[in-house]
Amino acid sequence: MKIKNYKFGRVENLKYLGVILNENNKITWVLTKRDRKQMNIFERKVYRKILGPVYDNEKENWSVLTNKEIYAIVKKPIITVMLVWACTENGRK
């Protein structure tokens, strides 16, 4: 493409503000480490709601599950995987 005195070549992918746009006009979001951390925090909150509080017989009180306890119960967390999938082209088909 040529505009005035400038000539532009064709590119397969263009990354702008963390979003990748390919030549078929399909958008891909790039997750940063911060995004993944926030999604993992959200996922643990959801599992805490689903699994509920735990009663400790020794202390005779209720408590929320720790991260370690959550991952011991939920061997393979899938909430963030499902969210990422839903935000991609695969989720929109």
HUPEZI-V784944 format. One line per field, one symbol per residue. ss: DSSP state (@ for helix, = for strand, . for the rest). burial: + if it has 24 or more other ideal C-beta (glycine too) atoms within 12 Angstrom, else -. Layout:
ss: ???
burial: ???
This chain:
ss: .==..==.....====..====....===...@@@@@@@@@@@@@@@@@@@..===....===...@@@@@@@.....@@@@@@@@..@@@@.
burial: ----------------------------+---------++--++--+-----------------+----+------+-++---+---------
